[in-house]
Every structure is written in structure tokens, then in C-alpha cells.
């Protein structure tokens, strides 16, 4: 079949060259089943349009889009026909109805893929976005098959009146991961980034935005700094960069914290491999690809039990789902997991969270649609 995957999110999701792209991972899994897939990925208007041939059956088109906040508008004339089915990374995206209408008029199966149905912001902005969603995109979900990334997302959709929902977990695109990371000279990697073999390194990879709680991570480090020779490595850009630097200085942690704006994806394996721990404080984490990657690269993960980590870390030895920051502090201060536990969980992550499962769920939903 001729298939399309659309992602109109203009918020860093699947950012070209810096993330294990969910849409490309799914496209590869569909191509492995014999289908031809074109991915349409929205980027900010100031970026350059680009077409990338990932494999003989997978093409990615990066398209500058008009947007309202993270909600990108795709001109449907850019969708190449003929087309049998289209999966859209949808969530609360406000311009989904016009893509669905395009598909409906042409007999193309339309399947939304949803990680959350509520705004991740707070206050008036969240209320406005939730209202707009209820008046548009949500109405579509109520009359078609929908894929949810997690059981929690399915429950969320059901509470809003959506009935035809299948759970299709996100996967790791193993083709983008370094296969022989365990053969690397870890001490040399640490030296390259300014660390010593004796350092206990905590890493975090995320936007420096309020929901990711980078300032709270500094407070957490301040609490435990005397327990072990902790060093913190943070990778990310965002609005809180200046406030973050000020808090680091206020706590006297300048020599304990390393800040990197960005690391090309082909080198991200180095960050996880040289680290002992990965910490995720986001209470609203939808899935957490960085959490999955940290498990794969055998860094011990401590994460607040949000939607995503509650799915991916369940039953993973050597890692900890935590109710609050105190529990994370206790995990970091406690004994380090065994190499065997971390190895087993790494292999389990790659085995259980495969894009092939999501590909099958999409094809099944497309037939129903």
C-alpha cells in the first residue's frame, strides 16, 4: 500500500538530527512489511524544506508550516496521491480536521495516533486549548478508530467519550541506535566530556521548559551533592536557560553541572553510555523517548510515574518509577543496580517496544476506517 505518516507538531518533537524520530521508526516498520511510506514532518517556518530518502521505501519530507504555538498547518495539496491510508501523530493538534476532511473526500483511511488529549500547559491557556480541542479534533476521535500510545491515554480518551481505541505503544528505532555501545571506552568518553572515572554522573535530556522541571533538578542535586561525587550533565535548550544558570550559581554547583545546548543524534549514545543515572522529573511525560534510550544504553533511570514512564519502566529491573522527588533522591543515594539487571532491562526494552507492534495496529485500524 501507499501510506503516509503526518506530524504537524512544531515543538521540537522529532527534531531533525537530534532525536530518535518516532515517525521514522514507524515508517521503517511499515516498509519492512512491504509498504511504501512518505513521512510529512512539520518544521518551523524559518527552517528549510528538505526531502530525505531513508530507505528505498521510506521518504521523509520536512515541511516549513504556519503554526499557532505547536499546532502546525499542513497544506493538504502537498500530500502525494495515490494514497491508501494516513496515520497522524495527532494529540490535541488543532488543524487535524482539515487533514481528515481531505482523506474522507478521497476515500483515504485516516488514523489518529494520540499520546495525550489534554493540554500540557496550565491556567487560561490550557483551558482555551482544551475547549478548542473539544469543539474540533475530539469530535473526530469519537467517530473513528483511534490509536493510543499508552493505556493511560486510552483511559483519558474514553473519559472524553471516545470508544474505538486500540493501544499501540511507541517503539525504539533500533536502526538509529548504536549497536556496539557496550564496547566503547567509557573512561575515554568521560574524559572527552570533562568527567573523571570516579564521578557519579546523572544526565537529563530535555527542553529547558517549566514542565520538564530543570530548576527542580538543580534543587535535587543540591540535596544529595554530599552523598556521592555526583555530577549533572544536562542537554537541552529552552526558555529557562538563564534562570537555570542563576540557580546553579546560587547553589554553588557551577563545578558540578555541565550544560550542553544540543548534541547531534549520532553522538547521543555517548551521553547515555558515560552516565550512571538518567533522571526525568516531568510529571506530564507523554512517553519519554529519552527514558527508553537511557534504559537501552544501560543508565539507571529514575523517573516520576507519569503516563509514559509508567508504561516503559514497568517491570524494568535496575530502574525506578517514583512518586515524587524524595523517592528519586533516595534511589540516587542508594546502592547502584547490578550490571546484569541493567543488561536484562536493555534487552527487554528493545524486545518489547518494537515499532512493528504499532505498524500492525495502524494497518488494522486503517482497514476498519
C-alpha positions in Angstrom: 0.0 0.0 0.0 0.9 3.7 -0.4 1.0 5.1 3.2 1.6 8.5 4.7 2.6 9.5 8.3 1.9 13.1 9.2 3.3 15.0 12.2 2.4 18.7 12.4 3.8 19.3 15.8 6.1 22.4 15.7 7.6 22.0 19.2 10.8 20.0 18.8 9.0 16.7 18.5 11.1 14.6 16.2 13.5 17.4 15.6 15.7 16.7 12.6 19.1 15.4 13.6 18.6 15.4 17.3 16.0 12.8 18.2 15.2 9.1 17.6 12.2 10.1 15.4 9.0 8.2 16.2 7.5 8.9 12.8 10.6 7.5 11.0 10.7 4.4 13.3 7.1 3.6 12.5 7.7 4.2 8.8 10.6 1.8 8.8 8.4 -0.9 10.4 5.7 -0.4 7.8 8.3 -0.5 5.0 9.6 -3.8 6.4 6.1 -5.2 5.8 6.3 -4.3 2.1 4.5 -0.9 2.1 5.8 2.4 0.7 5.7 5.3 3.2 6.1 9.0 3.0 6.6 11.0 6.2 5.4 14.6 6.3 7.1 16.3 9.2 6.3 19.9 10.1 9.1 22.3 11.0 9.1 26.0 11.9 8.6 28.4 9.0 12.2 29.8 9.2 13.6 26.3 8.6 14.5 24.9 5.2 12.3 22.4 3.3 14.1 19.1 2.8 13.5 15.7 1.4 15.4 12.7 2.8 15.4 9.2 1.4 15.7 6.9 4.4 15.4 3.7 2.5 14.0 2.6 -0.9 10.5 2.5 0.6 10.7 5.4 3.1 10.9 9.1 2.2 10.8 12.0 4.8 9.7 15.4 3.8 10.5 18.2 6.2 7.9 21.0 5.5 8.0 24.6 6.9 4.5 25.2 8.2 2.4 28.1 9.5 1.6 27.4 13.1 -0.2 28.6 16.2 2.2 27.7 19.0 3.0 24.0 18.4 0.0 23.5 16.1 1.2 23.3 12.6 -0.9 23.7 9.5 -0.2 21.3 6.6 -1.4 22.4 3.1 -3.0 19.1 2.0 -2.0 19.8 -1.6 1.4 18.6 -0.5 0.2 15.1 0.2 1.1 13.0 -2.8 -1.5 10.8 -4.3 -2.5 8.0 -4.7 -2.7 7.2 -1.0 -4.3 4.3 0.7 -4.0 5.3 4.4 -2.7 8.1 6.6 -1.6 8.0 10.2 -1.4 11.3 12.0 0.6 12.0 15.2 -2.5 13.9 16.5 -2.8 14.5 20.2 -4.6 17.9 20.6 -3.4 19.3 17.2 -6.0 21.9 16.2 -5.7 21.6 12.4 -6.3 17.8 12.3 -9.9 18.2 11.0 -8.8 19.6 7.6 -6.4 16.7 7.0 -9.2 14.3 8.0 -11.6 16.0 5.6 -9.1 15.7 2.8 -8.8 12.0 3.4 -12.5 11.5 3.7 -13.3 13.2 0.4 -10.7 10.9 -1.3 -11.5 7.6 0.4 -8.2 7.5 2.3 -8.2 5.8 5.6 -7.4 8.3 8.4 -6.0 7.0 11.7 -5.0 9.4 14.6 -2.2 8.4 17.0 -2.7 10.0 20.4 -0.4 10.4 23.4 -2.5 12.8 25.3 -5.9 14.5 24.9 -5.3 17.3 27.4 -3.1 20.4 27.2 0.3 20.0 28.9 0.2 23.7 30.0 -1.8 25.2 32.9 -4.0 28.2 33.5 -6.1 30.0 31.0 -4.0 28.8 28.0 -4.8 25.2 28.9 -8.5 25.9 29.3 -8.6 27.6 25.9 -6.8 24.7 24.2 -8.9 22.1 25.8 -12.1 23.9 24.8 -10.9 24.3 21.1 -9.9 20.6 21.1 -13.4 19.6 22.4 -15.1 21.5 19.6 -13.0 20.2 16.8 -10.4 17.4 16.9 -12.1 15.5 19.7 -15.3 15.2 17.7 -13.4 13.4 15.0 -11.9 10.9 17.5 -15.5 10.0 18.6 -16.4 8.7 15.2 -13.3 6.7 14.1 -10.8 4.1 15.2 -8.0 5.8 17.3 -4.6 4.5 18.4 -3.4 5.5 21.9 0.3 5.4 22.9 -0.4 4.1 26.4 -3.2 2.6 28.5 -3.4 5.9 30.4 -4.0 7.7 27.1 -6.8 5.3 26.2 -8.4 5.8 29.6 -8.1 9.6 29.1 -9.8 9.3 25.7 -12.5 7.0 27.0 -13.3 9.6 29.7 -13.9 12.1 26.9 -16.3 9.8 25.1 -14.1 8.2 22.5 -15.0 4.5 22.2 -13.0 2.8 19.4 -9.4 2.8 20.8 -6.5 0.4 20.5 -3.2 0.8 22.4 -0.2 0.9 20.2 3.0 1.6 22.2 5.8 3.7 20.8 8.9 1.8 19.8 12.6 2.3 19.7 14.0 2.7 16.2 16.9 0.3 16.7 18.3 1.2 13.3 19.2 4.6 14.7 20.8 3.3 17.9 24.4 2.3 18.3 24.6 -1.4 18.5 28.1 -1.9 20.0 27.9 0.8 22.6 29.0 -1.6 25.3 32.4 -2.0 23.5 33.1 1.7 23.9 35.9 3.0 26.2 33.7 4.6 28.8 36.6 6.2 30.6 37.7 7.9 27.4 34.2 9.1 26.8 34.1 10.6 30.2 37.4 12.4 29.7 36.2 13.8 26.4 33.2 15.5 28.2 35.3 16.7 31.1 34.5 14.0 33.7 36.6 11.5 35.7 36.1 7.8 36.2 35.2 8.4 39.9 32.3 10.8 39.1 28.8 9.6 39.6 27.1 11.2 36.6 23.4 12.0 36.3 22.1 13.0 32.9 19.0 14.6 31.7 18.0 15.3 28.1 15.0 17.6 27.6 13.9 21.1 26.7 14.5 23.7 29.4 10.8 24.5 29.8 8.7 24.6 33.0 7.0 21.2 32.5 10.4 19.5 32.3 11.4 21.0 35.7 15.1 21.7 35.1 15.2 24.1 38.1 13.9 21.4 40.4 16.6 19.1 39.1 19.2 21.6 40.4 17.4 21.6 43.8 17.6 17.9 43.8 21.3 17.8 43.1 21.9 20.4 45.9 20.1 18.0 48.4 22.3 15.0 47.5 25.6 16.5 46.5 27.4 15.3 49.6 26.1 11.7 49.4 28.2 10.7 46.4 30.6 12.5 44.0 27.6 13.5 41.8 28.0 15.5 38.6 25.0 16.5 36.5 25.0 16.6 32.7 22.1 18.4 31.1 21.4 18.5 27.3 18.7 20.9 26.1 17.7 24.4 25.1 14.7 26.5 26.2 13.2 29.5 28.0 14.6 28.6 31.4 18.3 28.6 30.4 19.2 31.9 32.2 17.1 31.0 35.3 18.9 27.6 35.3 22.3 29.2 35.3 21.3 31.5 38.1 20.1 28.7 40.2 23.2 26.6 39.6 25.3 29.6 40.8 23.1 30.3 43.8 23.6 26.7 45.0 27.3 26.9 44.4 27.1 24.0 41.9 28.9 25.5 38.9 31.6 22.9 39.1 29.1 20.1 39.4 26.8 20.9 36.4 27.6 20.7 32.7 25.1 22.3 30.3 25.1 21.4 26.6 22.6 23.2 24.3 22.5 20.3 21.8 24.2 17.1 20.8 23.8 15.6 17.3 21.8 12.5 17.5 24.6 10.3 16.1 26.5 11.2 19.3 23.7 11.0 21.8 24.7 7.4 22.7 27.8 8.8 24.2 25.8 10.9 26.7 23.8 7.9 28.0 26.8 5.5 27.9 29.1 7.7 30.0 26.3 8.4 32.6 25.4 6.3 35.6 21.8 7.7 36.0 19.1 9.3 33.9 16.6 11.4 35.8 13.2 12.5 34.5 11.2 14.9 36.7 8.4 15.7 34.2 5.1 14.9 35.8 3.3 15.1 32.4 5.7 12.9 30.3 3.6 11.5 27.5 6.0 8.8 26.6 9.7 9.8 27.1 11.8 8.5 24.3 14.9 9.7 26.2 13.9 7.4 29.1 13.7 4.4 26.7 17.1 5.2 25.2 18.7 5.6 28.6 17.4 2.1 29.5 18.7 0.7 26.2 22.2 2.2 26.9 22.1 0.9 30.5 22.0 4.1 32.5 19.8 3.6 35.6 16.6 5.6 35.2 14.7 7.3 38.0 11.5 8.9 36.7 8.3 10.4 38.1 5.5 8.0 37.4 3.9 9.9 34.6 2.0 8.4 31.6 5.0 7.3 29.6 7.5 6.1 32.2 4.7 4.2 33.9 4.4 2.2 30.7 8.1 1.8 29.6 9.7 1.3 33.1 7.1 -1.2 34.3 9.0 -4.4 35.3 12.4 -3.0 34.3 15.0 -4.1 36.9 17.6 -1.6 37.7 15.3 1.4 37.2 12.8 3.1 39.4 9.3 4.7 39.0 9.0 7.3 41.7 6.0 9.1 43.3 8.0 12.3 44.0 11.4 13.9 44.1 12.1 12.5 47.5 11.9 9.0 46.1 14.2 9.9 43.3 16.7 11.3 45.8 16.6 8.1 47.7 17.2 6.0 44.6 20.2 8.1 43.6 21.6 7.9 47.2 21.1 4.1 47.4 23.2 1.2 46.1 23.7 1.1 42.3 21.9 -1.6 40.3 23.9 -4.6 39.1 25.2 -4.7 35.5 23.2 -7.8 34.9 19.9 -6.0 35.8 20.7 -3.2 33.5 21.7 -5.5 30.7 18.5 -7.6 31.0 16.3 -4.4 31.0 18.2 -3.1 28.0 17.4 -6.2 26.0 13.8 -6.2 27.3 13.3 -2.6 26.2 14.5 -3.4 22.6 12.3 -6.5 22.5 9.0 -5.2 24.0 8.9 -1.7 22.5 9.2 -2.5 18.8 7.7 -0.3 16.1 6.4 -3.4 14.4 3.6 -3.7 17.0 2.5 -0.2 16.3 2.7 -0.8 12.5 0.3 -3.8 12.8 -2.1 -1.7 14.9 -2.1 1.0 12.3 -2.8 -1.4 9.5 -5.7 -3.0 11.5 -7.2 0.4 12.3 -6.8 1.5 8.7 -8.9 -1.4 7.5 -11.6 -0.5 10.0 -11.5 3.1 8.9 
